[in-house]
């Protein structure tokens, strides 16, 4: 009323005085002072609000302006960054009766569609809206939606106005306009706060990258990573589970909350087919991780008082799950899923975890490779193109009697002990592999070795085989075979010796009564001499079988030694009902070692006897002269023969079809033929028998002429070393 009287007075004065226009405008402003002030708020509010980057201060500024024209009892601000699920209370003005509850989702959806203010005022067209009960729940008279970028972002719940105050349509229009300005300002403030937070968190990520680059332990990195997620996303508790592929389980390794260290004893199990579907998502009792671990999930829920979990798998470069971060979720950090830094943080953590995993894998591989090299019976030395020793195993160090300090030294430090190793220089120049036999002169011993070198990926690989140890082992194997032969023939030889002694004993009993009979005495003397000679020869042959074999080639009569072998095994032939025919020519002189030749024929004949133990049969030994001054010796039996598969494996050491066999007979025969520069060929058919064909040189033999004329390949010295090394292994 006072404003009306003053306005009429000013209008009267404007008529009386000449300043009519100015007084008239002043009167009109007084008549519409409230509307003019609302307009001024609309014009200046945006500028005032943009001065603040804290939305709480911004809300105070907004309240201080709007309550001058709209004196609400209380105002509550509800806001979200994304959708209704993330809606939260930002601030309050006054004393609202319900400051903990949130607007219903139906109200939120209605506001998003209709974009209108909801009011309980009788003068407002939406007074009959079905959401009046919603307003009563918050003790509010007006609900104002807040839009930003065309999307509903928040709600203002305004309390009642004084009774004398009534809202007009103009008021609702301006209130809508002012609230949208406020909404844009809040969005701007939240973006600014988020940007500042992101800058701080990016700085935290940078410091994490520096710290993690210095770690070499998965457990230390797990602790540092859980602290990172706590700092970035304000997660109260963070676990890191390391995946063990062998058990398909996640083992707790890092826990940010010390109170829950007891959870280290509870691994998480997950089937391999579900690992590929494991993604960064929320976890509940329906998640595959908890479906397979219901006991662990129940325990976690009881401890952390929540059923929502943040699951962050860490994958390696091949896409396989390497680890798993697990964090209980509460309402205050529900927005962590929408955080843009999640992928950046996961990548920042994944890099050092994969780096340490690769380092540990490489360390284990190197340790395994070094263990294999150190336990290898062959000495190995790796050189670069400048002949600098890059690495070597323990066997090489033993052969050269050198300490570990020879690594990173030139190979010429070994020239004094092994001059022939200088030939490795030619490998570096010509890139052609070499192989030769040489010796290594150490302080107290001389080791005979077989050295080979070749280029592999710009590095020179030298392999040194200790032949002295191999030959000692070969000698032991040969002696073992000889002893097994002695055991097999012991019964037969003892029988023959017993027969000779029985004859001598019988004549000795008759000698006293026939002492004066000269014919009897002569016959007795001849019998005793013959029988003792026979026993002596048998024992000598047995002694030859038991002696170590050192090859000493000399001219020998082939037929003589075949007869001796047959005579030694006479008891075995009779015992197994086997007949023997010796068709070897008497005039064949070969170049052989006497002891090894006797062992050769004994082995061949024993193999034939064993093939006819059940049914008996016959053995035929024959000879044939071949070109190149070689002789073929055939030993043919009528035994059960061998199948093709058995025949293909007969040369393998320790292979035998007999339960009591040593499997060394044929390898020993091949070894003897190799040392005589000869050859062997075995033919066999089931139920037709077996033929051993032995090719032995005479005194003046020509191996090349023999091979060219017959097409039979003799076994060379290189093959001899290879076979001996195979036998050693």
VODO-585092 format. One record per residue (C-alpha): x, z, y. Coordinates in steps of 0.05 Angstrom, whole numbers, always signed. Each point is the difference from the previous one (the first is absolute). Example, Ala and Ser with C-alpha at 12.3 -4.5 7.8 and 13.67 -1.06 7.14 Angstrom:
REM residues 2
[atom [+246, +156, -90]],
[atom [+27, -13, +69]],
END
This chain:
REM residues 729
[atom [+0, +0, +0]],
[atom [+57, +17, +48]],
[atom [+34, -67, -15]],
[atom [-67, -35, +15]],
[atom [-9, +35, +68]],
[atom [+73, -15, +19]],
[atom [-9, -73, -20]],
[atom [-64, -8, +43]],
[atom [+37, +32, +58]],
[atom [+58, -48, -6]],
[atom [-47, -59, -3]],
[atom [-33, +24, +65]],
[atom [+68, +7, +34]],
[atom [+19, -69, -23]],
[atom [-60, -28, +37]],
[atom [+14, +39, +64]],
[atom [+75, -16, +2]],
[atom [+33, -68, -6]],
[atom [+37, +15, -66]],
[atom [-61, -18, -40]],
[atom [+34, -32, -60]],
[atom [+51, +55, -13]],
[atom [-52, +56, +5]],
[atom [-48, -39, -44]],
[atom [+53, -8, -55]],
[atom [+17, +74, +5]],
[atom [-74, +17, -8]],
[atom [-7, -45, -61]],
[atom [+62, +32, -32]],
[atom [-29, +69, +10]],
[atom [-66, -23, -29]],
[atom [+38, -27, -62]],
[atom [+58, +49, -1]],
[atom [-5, +16, -75]],
[atom [-2, -73, -20]],
[atom [+58, -15, +46]],
[atom [+41, +56, -31]],
[atom [-15, -26, -70]],
[atom [+25, -68, +21]],
[atom [+63, +31, +29]],
[atom [+12, +37, -66]],
[atom [-6, -66, -38]],
[atom [+49, -33, +47]],
[atom [+53, +55, +1]],
[atom [-7, +30, -70]],
[atom [+40, -54, -35]],
[atom [+59, +10, +48]],
[atom [-2, +76, -8]],
[atom [-5, -2, -75]],
[atom [+58, -48, -9]],
[atom [+45, +51, +33]],
[atom [-4, +42, -63]],
[atom [+28, -14, -70]],
[atom [-26, +64, -31]],
[atom [-72, -10, -20]],
[atom [-14, +75, +10]],
[atom [+20, -5, +73]],
[atom [-38, -65, +5]],
[atom [-62, +34, -27]],
[atom [+6, +55, +53]],
[atom [+6, -52, +55]],
[atom [-61, -36, -27]],
[atom [-40, +65, -3]],
[atom [+20, +21, +70]],
[atom [-27, -66, +28]],
[atom [-62, -11, -41]],
[atom [-27, +71, +4]],
[atom [-5, -6, +76]],
[atom [-58, -49, -9]],
[atom [-20, +16, -72]],
[atom [+6, +76, -8]],
[atom [-6, +3, -76]],
[atom [+6, +69, -32]],
[atom [+50, -25, -51]],
[atom [+33, -65, -23]],
[atom [+34, -15, -67]],
[atom [+45, -60, -13]],
[atom [+4, -29, -71]],
[atom [+49, -57, -10]],
[atom [+32, -43, -55]],
[atom [+57, -49, -6]],
[atom [-34, -43, -52]],
[atom [-68, +14, -31]],
[atom [-48, +57, -11]],
[atom [+40, +28, -59]],
[atom [+55, +18, +49]],
[atom [-46, +30, +54]],
[atom [+25, +65, +30]],
[atom [-12, +48, +58]],
[atom [+46, -14, +59]],
[atom [-24, +51, +52]],
[atom [-57, +43, +26]],
[atom [-27, +21, +68]],
[atom [-45, +61, +8]],
[atom [-24, +38, -61]],
[atom [-33, -46, -51]],
[atom [-38, +35, -54]],
[atom [+27, -46, -54]],
[atom [+73, -15, +13]],
[atom [+23, -10, -72]],
[atom [-51, -50, -27]],
[atom [+5, -75, +9]],
[atom [-55, -50, +17]],
[atom [-34, -30, -61]],
[atom [+19, -68, -27]],
[atom [-71, -26, +10]],
[atom [+5, +16, +75]],
[atom [+69, -33, +2]],
[atom [-26, -64, -32]],
[atom [-62, -2, +46]],
[atom [+43, +7, +62]],
[atom [+47, -54, -25]],
[atom [-58, -49, -8]],
[atom [-45, +16, +60]],
[atom [+54, +19, +51]],
[atom [-47, +46, +39]],
[atom [-2, +70, +26]],
[atom [-44, +48, -39]],
[atom [-38, +51, +42]],
[atom [-55, +51, -7]],
[atom [-23, -13, +73]],
[atom [-73, -21, +8]],
[atom [+22, -51, +52]],
[atom [+46, -37, -48]],
[atom [-27, -55, -43]],
[atom [+34, +25, -64]],
[atom [-35, +67, +2]],
[atom [-35, -13, -66]],
[atom [+64, -15, -38]],
[atom [+5, +31, -69]],
[atom [+67, +31, +20]],
[atom [-31, +54, +43]],
[atom [+12, +50, -56]],
[atom [+73, -20, +1]],
[atom [+4, +19, +74]],
[atom [-35, +66, -12]],
[atom [+52, +16, -53]],
[atom [+54, -5, +53]],
[atom [-44, +32, +53]],
[atom [+8, -64, +40]],
[atom [-48, -43, +42]],
[atom [+42, -63, +5]],
[atom [+44, -37, -50]],
[atom [+46, -53, +32]],
[atom [+36, -50, -45]],
[atom [+71, -18, +21]],
[atom [+23, -71, -13]],
[atom [+69, -30, +5]],
[atom [+17, -73, -14]],
[atom [-72, -10, -22]],
[atom [+5, +53, -54]],
[atom [-31, +69, -3]],
[atom [+56, +50, +8]],
[atom [-34, +65, +19]],
[atom [-60, +41, +21]],
[atom [-14, +46, +60]],
[atom [-50, +55, -16]],
[atom [-27, +27, +67]],
[atom [-39, +65, +7]],
[atom [-62, +13, +42]],
[atom [-4, -9, +76]],
[atom [-30, +51, +49]],
[atom [-76, +0, -1]],
[atom [-5, -26, +72]],
[atom [+44, -60, -20]],
[atom [-32, -62, -28]],
[atom [+36, -62, -25]],
[atom [-22, -68, +28]],
[atom [+13, -68, -30]],
[atom [+54, -11, +52]],
[atom [+34, +64, -25]],
[atom [+1, -23, -72]],
[atom [+28, -68, +21]],
[atom [+57, +32, +40]],
[atom [+12, +52, -54]],
[atom [+9, -56, -50]],
[atom [+49, -35, +46]],
[atom [+40, +62, +14]],
[atom [+4, +19, -73]],
[atom [+26, -68, -20]],
[atom [+54, +6, +53]],
[atom [+17, +67, -30]],
[atom [+2, -31, -70]],
[atom [+50, -53, +21]],
[atom [+44, +53, +33]],
[atom [-1, +42, -63]],
[atom [+19, -61, -41]],
[atom [+57, -13, +48]],
[atom [+24, +72, -4]],
[atom [-3, +1, -76]],
[atom [+39, -65, -3]],
[atom [+53, +29, +46]],
[atom [+5, +64, -40]],
[atom [+4, -40, -64]],
[atom [+55, -44, +28]],
[atom [+39, +61, +22]],
[atom [-10, +30, -69]],
[atom [+22, -65, -33]],
[atom [+63, -2, +43]],
[atom [+17, +71, -23]],
[atom [-16, -16, -72]],
[atom [+41, -64, +3]],
[atom [+57, +42, +26]],
[atom [-11, +47, -59]],
[atom [+2, -59, -47]],
[atom [+66, -22, +31]],
[atom [+31, +68, -10]],
[atom [-27, +1, -72]],
[atom [+34, -67, -13]],
[atom [+67, +28, +25]],
[atom [-6, +64, -41]],
[atom [-24, -35, -63]],
[atom [+58, -50, +2]],
[atom [+48, +57, -13]],
[atom [-36, +27, -61]],
[atom [+17, -17, -73]],
[atom [-49, +46, -36]],
[atom [-73, -15, -15]],
[atom [-19, +74, +6]],
[atom [+31, +6, +70]],
[atom [-33, -64, +22]],
[atom [-67, +24, -28]],
[atom [+4, +64, +42]],
[atom [+18, -40, +62]],
[atom [-56, -50, -12]],
[atom [-54, +53, -8]],
[atom [+23, +31, +66]],
[atom [-6, -69, +32]],
[atom [-73, -8, -21]],
[atom [-15, +69, +24]],
[atom [+29, -16, +68]],
[atom [-32, -68, +7]],
[atom [-70, +14, -25]],
[atom [-5, +76, +7]],
[atom [-14, +8, -74]],
[atom [+1, +73, -19]],
[atom [+27, -11, -70]],
[atom [+37, -61, -28]],
[atom [+25, -11, -71]],
[atom [+47, -54, -26]],
[atom [-4, -18, -73]],
[atom [+56, -42, -31]],
[atom [-23, -49, -54]],
[atom [+35, +5, -68]],
[atom [-12, -66, -37]],
[atom [+19, +27, -68]],
[atom [-56, +52, +1]],
[atom [-47, -38, +47]],
[atom [-7, +63, +42]],
[atom [+12, +22, +72]],
[atom [+47, +60, +4]],
[atom [-6, +44, +63]],
[atom [+65, -5, +39]],
[atom [-13, +17, +73]],
[atom [-52, +48, +28]],
[atom [-5, +14, +75]],
[atom [-37, +66, -10]],
[atom [+44, +53, -32]],
[atom [-59, +42, -24]],
[atom [-19, -53, -51]],
[atom [+68, -7, -34]],
[atom [-34, +23, -65]],
[atom [-33, -68, -3]],
[atom [+66, -30, -21]],
[atom [-19, +13, -72]],
[atom [-61, -45, +3]],
[atom [+16, -74, -9]],
[atom [-52, -55, +12]],
[atom [-13, -50, -56]],
[atom [-23, -71, +13]],
[atom [-7, -58, -49]],
[atom [+44, -60, +14]],
[atom [-58, -49, +8]],
[atom [-28, +42, +57]],
[atom [+65, +4, +39]],
[atom [-10, -71, +28]],
[atom [-67, +21, +30]],
[atom [+28, +62, +33]],
[atom [-5, -10, +76]],
[atom [+2, +40, +65]],
[atom [-69, +30, -2]],
[atom [-40, +64, -3]],
[atom [+0, +37, -65]],
[atom [-57, +40, -31]],
[atom [-21, +20, -70]],
[atom [-20, -73, -13]],
[atom [+70, -27, +17]],
[atom [+39, -26, -61]],
[atom [+56, +49, +16]],
[atom [-47, +60, -7]],
[atom [-44, -30, -54]],
[atom [+60, +5, -47]],
[atom [+21, +68, +27]],
[atom [-65, +40, +7]],
[atom [+35, +67, -12]],
[atom [+50, -13, +56]],
[atom [-55, -24, +47]],
[atom [-41, +63, -13]],
[atom [+60, +43, +14]],
[atom [+17, -38, +64]],
[atom [-72, +5, +24]],
[atom [+0, +75, -12]],
[atom [+66, +10, +37]],
[atom [-11, -46, +60]],
[atom [-76, +8, +6]],
[atom [-12, -75, +5]],
[atom [-16, -59, -45]],
[atom [+28, -53, +47]],
[atom [+72, -22, -7]],
[atom [+44, -51, +34]],
[atom [+37, -41, -53]],
[atom [+60, -42, +22]],
[atom [+37, -37, -55]],
[atom [+72, -23, +11]],
[atom [+18, -66, -33]],
[atom [+68, -30, -13]],
[atom [+21, -71, +16]],
[atom [-33, -25, -65]],
[atom [-67, +31, +18]],
[atom [+4, +55, -51]],
[atom [-21, +71, +19]],
[atom [+62, +42, +13]],
[atom [-31, +63, +28]],
[atom [-64, +30, +29]],
[atom [-16, +41, +61]],
[atom [-61, +45, -6]],
[atom [-31, +41, +56]],
[atom [-64, +42, +3]],
[atom [-46, -25, +56]],
[atom [-42, +42, +46]],
[atom [-46, -19, +58]],
[atom [+54, +9, +52]],
[atom [+44, -55, -30]],
[atom [-54, -45, -26]],
[atom [+23, -55, +47]],
[atom [+66, -8, -36]],
[atom [-29, -59, -40]],
[atom [-9, -41, +63]],
[atom [+68, +15, +28]],
[atom [+39, -64, +13]],
[atom [+66, +35, -16]],
[atom [-17, +11, -73]],
[atom [+29, -67, -23]],
[atom [+61, +10, +45]],
[atom [+11, +70, -26]],
[atom [-7, -23, -72]],
[atom [+50, -55, +11]],
[atom [+48, +48, +34]],
[atom [-4, +47, -60]],
[atom [+1, -55, -52]],
[atom [+66, -29, +23]],
[atom [+44, +62, -11]],
[atom [-38, +19, -63]],
[atom [+13, -69, -30]],
[atom [+71, +2, +26]],
[atom [+14, +66, -35]],
[atom [-37, -24, -63]],
[atom [+42, -63, -1]],
[atom [+63, +41, +12]],
[atom [-17, +47, -57]],
[atom [-17, -59, -45]],
[atom [+65, -35, +18]],
[atom [+38, +65, -11]],
[atom [-31, +9, -69]],
[atom [+14, -73, -16]],
[atom [+72, +6, +22]],
[atom [+8, +64, -40]],
[atom [-31, -33, -61]],
[atom [+45, -62, +7]],
[atom [+61, +44, +10]],
[atom [-18, +40, -62]],
[atom [-8, -64, -40]],
[atom [+67, -26, +25]],
[atom [+36, +66, -13]],
[atom [-27, +3, -71]],
[atom [+16, -73, -13]],
[atom [+56, -8, -52]],
[atom [+26, -60, +40]],
[atom [+42, +11, +63]],
[atom [-32, -33, +60]],
[atom [+34, -15, +67]],
[atom [-35, -35, +58]],
[atom [+44, -35, +52]],
[atom [-16, -36, +65]],
[atom [+29, -68, +18]],
[atom [+61, +34, +29]],
[atom [+13, +35, -68]],
[atom [-17, +68, +28]],
[atom [-30, +47, -52]],
[atom [-73, +14, +20]],
[atom [-19, +43, -60]],
[atom [+20, +16, -71]],
[atom [-27, +42, -56]],
[atom [+33, +58, -35]],
[atom [+23, -42, -60]],
[atom [+42, -45, +46]],
[atom [+32, +62, +31]],
[atom [+16, +27, -70]],
[atom [+31, -67, -22]],
[atom [+44, -3, +62]],
[atom [+12, +75, +2]],
[atom [-18, +1, +74]],
[atom [-40, +48, +44]],
[atom [-63, -18, +38]],
[atom [+43, -15, +62]],
[atom [+13, -72, -24]],
[atom [-67, -20, +29]],
[atom [+11, -38, +66]],
[atom [+71, -16, -22]],
[atom [+28, -68, -18]],
[atom [+1, -21, -73]],
[atom [+76, -9, +5]],
[atom [+8, +75, -10]],
[atom [-14, -14, -74]],
[atom [+51, -56, -7]],
[atom [+55, +47, -24]],
[atom [-43, +24, -58]],
[atom [-31, -67, -16]],
[atom [+38, -60, +28]],
[atom [-49, -50, -30]],
[atom [-56, +25, +44]],
[atom [+30, -42, +55]],
[atom [-38, -58, -30]],
[atom [-62, +28, +34]],
[atom [+27, -31, +64]],
[atom [-13, -69, -30]],
[atom [-73, +19, -9]],
[atom [-6, +15, +75]],
[atom [+31, -68, +16]],
[atom [-30, -46, -53]],
[atom [-65, +38, -14]],
[atom [+12, -15, -74]],
[atom [-9, +57, -50]],
[atom [+59, +23, -42]],
[atom [+7, +41, -65]],
[atom [+63, +21, -36]],
[atom [+30, +56, -42]],
[atom [+54, +44, +32]],
[atom [+27, +70, +1]],
[atom [-1, +58, +50]],
[atom [+63, +42, +2]],
[atom [-17, +73, +16]],
[atom [+46, +60, +3]],
[atom [-5, +17, -74]],
[atom [-40, -56, -33]],
[atom [-7, -75, -1]],
[atom [-72, -23, -4]],
[atom [-17, -69, -27]],
[atom [-58, -27, +41]],
[atom [-42, -63, +7]],
[atom [-9, -17, +74]],
[atom [-52, -49, +29]],
[atom [-15, -15, +73]],
[atom [-52, -43, +35]],
[atom [-32, -11, +68]],
[atom [-70, +31, +10]],
[atom [-31, -7, +70]],
[atom [+67, -4, +38]],
[atom [+28, +60, -39]],
[atom [+48, +0, -59]],
[atom [-23, +38, -62]],
[atom [+56, +21, -47]],
[atom [-18, +26, -69]],
[atom [+54, +34, -41]],
[atom [-14, +14, -74]],
[atom [+45, +50, -35]],
[atom [+19, -37, -65]],
[atom [+43, +57, -27]],
[atom [-60, +46, -6]],
[atom [-42, -57, -28]],
[atom [+52, -16, -53]],
[atom [+6, +73, -20]],
[atom [-75, +2, -9]],
[atom [+2, -65, -39]],
[atom [+53, +29, -46]],
[atom [-43, +61, -12]],
[atom [-60, -43, -16]],
[atom [+42, -41, -49]],
[atom [+26, +64, -33]],
[atom [-71, +25, -5]],
[atom [-19, -64, -35]],
[atom [+59, +7, -47]],
[atom [-21, +71, -17]],
[atom [-71, -23, -14]],
[atom [+29, -53, -47]],
[atom [+41, +54, -34]],
[atom [-61, +41, -10]],
[atom [-39, -59, -28]],
[atom [+56, -17, -50]],
[atom [+21, +71, -19]],
[atom [-45, +4, -61]],
[atom [+23, -68, -26]],
[atom [+74, +14, +11]],
[atom [-4, +69, -31]],
[atom [-33, -32, -62]],
[atom [+56, -51, -6]],
[atom [+54, +53, +7]],
[atom [-36, +43, -52]],
[atom [-2, -58, -50]],
[atom [+75, -10, +9]],
[atom [+14, +74, -10]],
[atom [-45, +2, -62]],
[atom [+40, -56, -33]],
[atom [+66, +35, +16]],
[atom [-28, +66, -26]],
[atom [-23, -30, -65]],
[atom [+68, -32, -15]],
[atom [+34, +64, +21]],
[atom [-39, +39, -53]],
[atom [+21, -51, -54]],
[atom [+73, -2, +22]],
[atom [+25, +62, -39]],
[atom [-25, -26, -67]],
[atom [+26, -71, +13]],
[atom [+65, +17, +34]],
[atom [+42, -35, -52]],
[atom [-43, -62, +3]],
[atom [+40, -46, +46]],
[atom [-58, -49, +9]],
[atom [-46, +57, +21]],
[atom [+51, +26, +49]],
[atom [+10, -68, +32]],
[atom [-75, -10, +5]],
[atom [-8, +70, +30]],
[atom [+54, -12, +51]],
[atom [-30, -67, +21]],
[atom [-70, +31, +5]],
[atom [+23, +60, +42]],
[atom [+40, -45, +46]],
[atom [-57, -49, +11]],
[atom [-52, +54, +11]],
[atom [+43, +39, +49]],
[atom [+16, -64, +37]],
[atom [-74, -14, +5]],
[atom [-15, +70, +27]],
[atom [+58, -5, +49]],
[atom [-25, -68, +27]],
[atom [-70, +29, +8]],
[atom [+24, +60, +39]],
[atom [+45, -45, +43]],
[atom [-60, -45, +16]],
[atom [-40, +62, +19]],
[atom [+57, +22, +44]],
[atom [+0, -67, +35]],
[atom [-74, +7, +15]],
[atom [+12, +67, +33]],
[atom [+60, -21, +43]],
[atom [-8, -18, +74]],
[atom [+1, -76, +7]],
[atom [+53, -31, +44]],
[atom [-1, -76, -6]],
[atom [+65, -27, -31]],
[atom [-7, -72, -21]],
[atom [+43, -27, -57]],
[atom [-6, -53, -55]],
[atom [-41, +26, -59]],
[atom [-31, -30, -63]],
[atom [-75, -5, +9]],
[atom [-19, +1, -74]],
[atom [+43, +62, -14]],
[atom [-37, +43, +52]],
[atom [-68, -25, -22]],
[atom [+17, +22, -72]],
[atom [+23, +69, +25]],
[atom [-66, +10, +38]],
[atom [-40, -21, -62]],
[atom [+41, +46, -45]],
[atom [-11, +60, +47]],
[atom [-76, -11, -1]],
[atom [-5, -12, -76]],
[atom [-38, +65, -9]],
[atom [-51, -18, +54]],
[atom [-10, -69, -32]],
[atom [-14, +30, -68]],
[atom [-44, +55, +28]],
[atom [-45, -49, +36]],
[atom [+1, -55, -53]],
[atom [+35, -50, +44]],
[atom [+46, -54, -27]],
[atom [+57, -29, +42]],
[atom [+32, -69, -3]],
[atom [+67, -11, +36]],
[atom [+10, -74, +13]],
[atom [+52, +7, +55]],
[atom [+61, -46, -7]],
[atom [+64, +35, -21]],
[atom [+46, -39, +47]],
[atom [-33, +17, +67]],
[atom [+46, +38, +47]],
[atom [-33, +27, +63]],
[atom [+26, +38, +61]],
[atom [-33, +68, +0]],
[atom [+8, +75, +3]],
[atom [+2, +28, -72]],
[atom [-40, +63, +14]],
[atom [-53, -33, +43]],
[atom [-7, -58, -50]],
[atom [-13, +49, -56]],
[atom [-50, +37, +44]],
[atom [-33, -67, +17]],
[atom [-13, -20, -73]],
[atom [-22, +71, -18]],
[atom [-52, +0, +55]],
[atom [-27, -69, -19]],
[atom [-5, +18, -74]],
[atom [-33, +67, +14]],
[atom [-53, -34, +44]],
[atom [-15, -48, -57]],
[atom [-4, +56, -52]],
[atom [-48, +40, +44]],
[atom [-46, -62, +5]],
[atom [-6, -1, -77]],
[atom [-5, +75, -17]],
[atom [-70, -6, -29]],
[atom [-1, -67, -35]],
[atom [+74, -13, -13]],
[atom [+29, -70, +7]],
[atom [+63, -38, +9]],
[atom [+54, -11, +53]],
[atom [+41, -63, +6]],
[atom [+63, -2, +42]],
[atom [+30, -69, +14]],
[atom [+48, -32, +49]],
[atom [+6, -67, +35]],
[atom [+56, -30, +42]],
[atom [-21, -25, +69]],
[atom [+33, -42, +54]],
[atom [+46, +36, +48]],
[atom [+32, +38, -57]],
[atom [-59, +48, -7]],
[atom [-33, +27, -63]],
[atom [-74, +13, -11]],
[atom [-16, +58, -46]],
[atom [-71, +4, -26]],
[atom [-31, +63, -30]],
[atom [-69, -19, -27]],
[atom [-47, +50, -32]],
[atom [-69, -6, -33]],
[atom [-30, +60, +35]],
[atom [-67, +5, +37]],
[atom [+27, -34, +63]],
[atom [-19, +14, +72]],
[atom [-57, -21, +46]],
[atom [+19, -40, +63]],
[atom [-14, +61, +46]],
[atom [+46, +45, -41]],
[atom [+53, -55, -3]],
[atom [+0, -6, +76]],
[atom [+14, +75, +8]],
[atom [+51, +9, -56]],
[atom [+58, -6, +49]],
[atom [-25, +58, +43]],
[atom [+39, +65, -9]],
[atom [-37, +56, -36]],
[atom [-56, -47, -23]],
[atom [-17, +10, -73]],
[atom [-60, -11, -45]],
[atom [+22, +56, -46]],
[atom [-17, +73, +16]],
[atom [+70, +22, -19]],
[atom [+37, -58, +31]],
[atom [+47, +8, +59]],
[atom [-13, -70, +28]],
[atom [+75, -11, +11]],
[atom [+17, -44, -60]],
[atom [-12, -69, +32]],
[atom [+28, +20, +69]],
[atom [+64, +24, -36]],
[atom [+4, -67, -37]],
[atom [-8, -37, +66]],
[atom [+53, +43, +32]],
[atom [+50, -16, -56]],
[atom [-15, -75, +7]],
[atom [+10, +4, +75]],
[atom [+68, +32, -8]],
[atom [+19, -55, -49]],
[atom [-23, -56, +48]],
[atom [-51, -18, -52]],
[atom [-75, -9, -4]],
[atom [-61, +22, -39]],
[atom [-66, -32, -17]],
[atom [-57, +34, -38]],
[atom [-57, -38, -34]],
[atom [-58, +34, -35]],
[atom [-69, -16, -26]],
[atom [-52, +47, -29]],
[atom [+3, +2, -76]],
[atom [+58, -50, -1]],
[atom [+58, +45, +19]],
[atom [+54, +3, +53]],
[atom [+63, -39, +13]],
[atom [+59, +28, +40]],
[atom [+45, -56, +25]],
[atom [+68, +25, +25]],
[atom [+49, -46, +36]],
[atom [+72, +24, -3]],
[atom [+62, -38, +25]],
[atom [+58, -16, -46]],
[atom [+72, +10, +20]],
[atom [+3, -60, +47]],
[atom [-71, -9, +25]],
[atom [-27, -43, +57]],
[atom [-63, +32, +28]],
[atom [-18, -58, +45]],
[atom [+5, -51, -57]],
[atom [-43, +45, -44]],
[atom [-54, +7, +53]],
[atom [+0, -75, +15]],
[atom [-5, -19, -73]],
[atom [-51, +51, -24]],
[atom [-40, +16, +63]],
[atom [+8, +74, -15]],
[atom [+16, +42, +61]],
[atom [+54, +52, -12]],
[atom [-3, +68, +36]],
[atom [+50, +4, +57]],
[atom [+37, +59, +30]],
[atom [-50, +3, +57]],
[atom [-57, +5, -49]],
[atom [+40, +52, -37]],
[atom [+4, +44, +62]],
[atom [-73, -10, +14]],
[atom [-20, +18, -71]],
[atom [+45, +61, +0]],
[atom [-30, +23, +67]],
[atom [-70, -10, -28]],
[atom [+19, +41, -61]],
[atom [+27, +54, +46]],
[atom [-66, +4, +39]],
END
